[in-house]
């Protein structure tokens, strides 16, 4: 029974923090495929070390720590020329995330509403790029736009969403 | 804001940043706290946009990994961990009832208020062990007997999906309703017992007072007084009688697999099998059969179930039902999947009945088709469909009808194979992955075939 409870609480805690941890990893590693691998490995490590997690303490913080270590591990496995950023940079960004976390969580929650405010064909572009994970050229092909237009549009939409989540956070 | 930072963030998000630009971006961010903040905010929006669809992988992949220092109990825990059904009380919803007492109760899920005195909002309560007393705000009191699945609708209404309860309804709560399948019981100040078999059948026994019963399908109505009982089928009211003749519930006996004339076969019996397929994933003894309809080829999932028909021994099939116990998966958002229709196909090409449960690959699955709900039409027959309401986390779902019965009657090799697909596609890519208990679920029943034989 105790073991069952342990497994239950792991699944429960992970489900509750999954979106936050995913956003954390992707902020530090915006390359989607890499982030996906890191996230999966991090979850495995969390499960393996779950015995060391103290119930009642902050699971999110514990999970982010493991995810961050997993990012560093992942980095070391890759060739030097593949790396975009230094370890120092990752630490600085991770610290920044930790200190602005409550507001980042709120922004993440508002994102759905902000997406709903976009015009329909723009929602479709976001969907193709982010939900389906398509590359820019595929998005261009599927939406009947030029590659250049998709780059410009995505840039504009991200700026718009960035403004929208920021505004609603301040307003609330 | 800084245009250079914005442009670099865009390139990073689009994955077109050059090493030189990366160094420039790094310098900006490291040297200036404001830039750092702006950078995190921008990249976090980008991350959150991705984040909803990244990480949608079976939790089974995670928990199938041994946990440190605890390998011994692993075998017991892995199926459970992957199979946990989570019950989330909707925050802010008003309490419709209070849990006043519990005896040896074990509830499914971790978020349930299980302390006596806990306020219960509208929602599903699933009791796997014990006896729980629930007081509705109206004054009606229900004793729930495990294993049971009760849905609290309002202070005056509940739905018994499975299991037994005894309801005590004081005069002030007159009109209290309990539904089960297509049957509605309206209480006129009484005490009554109700048992539901999870596939639409139920039985009521009036212990004291008067109960009005209505069958939704036929419109039949009954008034049952103290000492009377009735059995309700999916299609109609089956019987009515006096408790003096049969003091124990008839229903359990009626649906028990050992009764002559009735046959219940689970997919874990004999040559039975149950698994799901997903491209790039090979499932072994999955506790939960994952089913998903999505446009993303890698996340499509379908379930395959086989039953060993040897106990039928060629006897003629009069009618049959095939049922699955819904099991929450914790994968994906229910918000992005409306009420979901599932279709069940029977595999007619018996040469395909010998498929391997362990590590069944997408391409090897019997009569599998390329799309998320496709099957090979030449080698299958569509037997029926059922709908899982949006937000449902439990209950039994399945099909009956003449197509299923005649499919079973045509079996020649003693094994029947079914394919379960979701025909409803998610509205956004991060939609819920539905799950049904497989042969290795720790507490939910495996897929079940119930057969009534011709007399």
Interface residues (C-beta under 8 A of the other chain):
Chain A: X3 X4 X5 X6 X7 X8 X9 X10 X11 X12 X14 X15 X18 X19 X22 X23 X24 X25 X26 X27 X30 X31 X32 X35 X36 X39 X40 X43 X44 X46 X47 X48 X49 X50 X51 X52 X81 X84 X85 X86 X88 X89 X92 X93 X96 X97 X100 X104 X107 X108 X111 X126 X127 X129 X130 X131 X132 X133 X136 X151 X154 X155 X158 X159 X161 X162 X165 X166
Chain B: X6 X10 X12 X13 X14 X15 X17 X19 X22 X26 X29 X30 X36 X37 X39 X40 X41 X42 X43 X44 X45 X46 X47 X48 X49 X50 X51 X52 X53 X54 X55 X57 X59 X61 X62 X63 X65 X66 X67 X68 X69 X70 X73 X76 X77 X80 X81 X82 X84 X86 X109 X110 X111 X295 X296 X330 X428 X429 X430 X442
